[in-house]
Amino acid sequence: MQIKQLKKILEAVLLASEHNLSVLQLDALFEQDDDRPSRDEIRQALHEMTDDYQQRGYELKQVASGFRLQVRQDYVKWVERLWEDKPVRYTRALLETIALIAYRQPITRGEIEEVRGVSVSSSIIKTLLEREWIKLLGHKDVPGKPALYGTTAKFLDYFNLKSLDELPTLAEIKDLDSIHPELALNEDIEVDESADTDTQTTEISSLTDSNVDIKQTINAETRVNDKKIRPAATRLH
């Protein structure tokens, strides 16, 4: 199969799919009588598609679970105007919690509380588990056997990352207070944090030790098909 034709097929499939697709999943779409391309040819086509879209309003993006077509970040604000929903803001406590899990995993709830200096409300952990941003990795071999948490592929997909290696480094860290007003994520999930007493500004020295820049990691991205804001760009369906 010619690469030109293969690119058209892959583009159509990615536009139609509601999920990210890996090379293996794309390969499974072809049968022998389709003049089946090799996986290397599929990878070549995807690479060329990435270059083809450089001057367009959308891009081909590879994340942890595969490839997707999405609107570029530069044009998200116009796409957002398709809906009238007011954004629901995630709290500072939730953002700090997911940042600590991302950089310190595997980590227990107690260790998160030790760093933040306040208790982590059950609603925060519940929300992160329900979103499938975090998962139970096991239990720490200490008295009480506390649960150990880590991030998931869905966390990476949501934040437009292919791996944890793409998280910001220490040199990119900014003061949380200066970026806090920008952390609005349009989500149809409300977080009840009445049990969390950390409503004022809190210094998080461990975040500095862990190389986290929440502004870059948690950047709003619109997803058209389910009307959710995601950090980087908009899906095209």
KALIN-V148679 format. One record per pair of residues at least 4 apart in sequence whose C-alpha atoms are under 6 Angstrom apart, sorted by the first residue. I is the first residue (numbers start at 0). J is the second residue. Records with the same first field share a line. If there is no record, write none. Layout:
I = J + J
//
This chain:
0 = 34 + 36
6 = 44
19 = 65 + 66 + 67
20 = 24 + 65 + 66
21 = 65
22 = 26
29 = 35
30 = 35
31 = 35
36 = 40
49 = 59
52 = 58
56 = 70 + 71
57 = 69 + 70 + 71
58 = 68 + 69
59 = 67 + 68
60 = 66 + 67
61 = 65 + 66
62 = 156 + 159 + 160 + 161
63 = 152 + 155 + 156 + 161
69 = 232 + 233 + 234 + 235
70 = 232 + 233
71 = 232
72 = 231 + 232
86 = 185
87 = 185 + 186
88 = 183 + 184
93 = 123
99 = 103
100 = 104 + 149
101 = 150
102 = 209
104 = 149
105 = 147 + 148 + 149
106 = 147 + 148
107 = 146 + 147
112 = 116 + 117 + 118
120 = 194 + 195
122 = 126
127 = 132 + 133
128 = 133
132 = 150 + 151 + 153 + 154
133 = 149 + 150 + 151
134 = 148 + 149
135 = 147 + 148
136 = 147 + 148
137 = 146 + 147
138 = 144 + 145 + 146 + 147
139 = 144 + 145
140 = 144
153 = 157
155 = 160
156 = 160
157 = 229
158 = 230
167 = 211 + 212
168 = 210
169 = 210
172 = 211 + 212
175 = 179
184 = 219 + 228
185 = 227 + 228
186 = 227
206 = 211
213 = 217
217 = 230
218 = 230
219 = 228 + 229 + 230 + 231
220 = 228 + 229 + 230 + 231 + 232 + 233
221 = 227 + 228 + 229 + 232 + 233
222 = 226 + 227 + 228 + 233 + 234
223 = 234 + 236
224 = 236
//
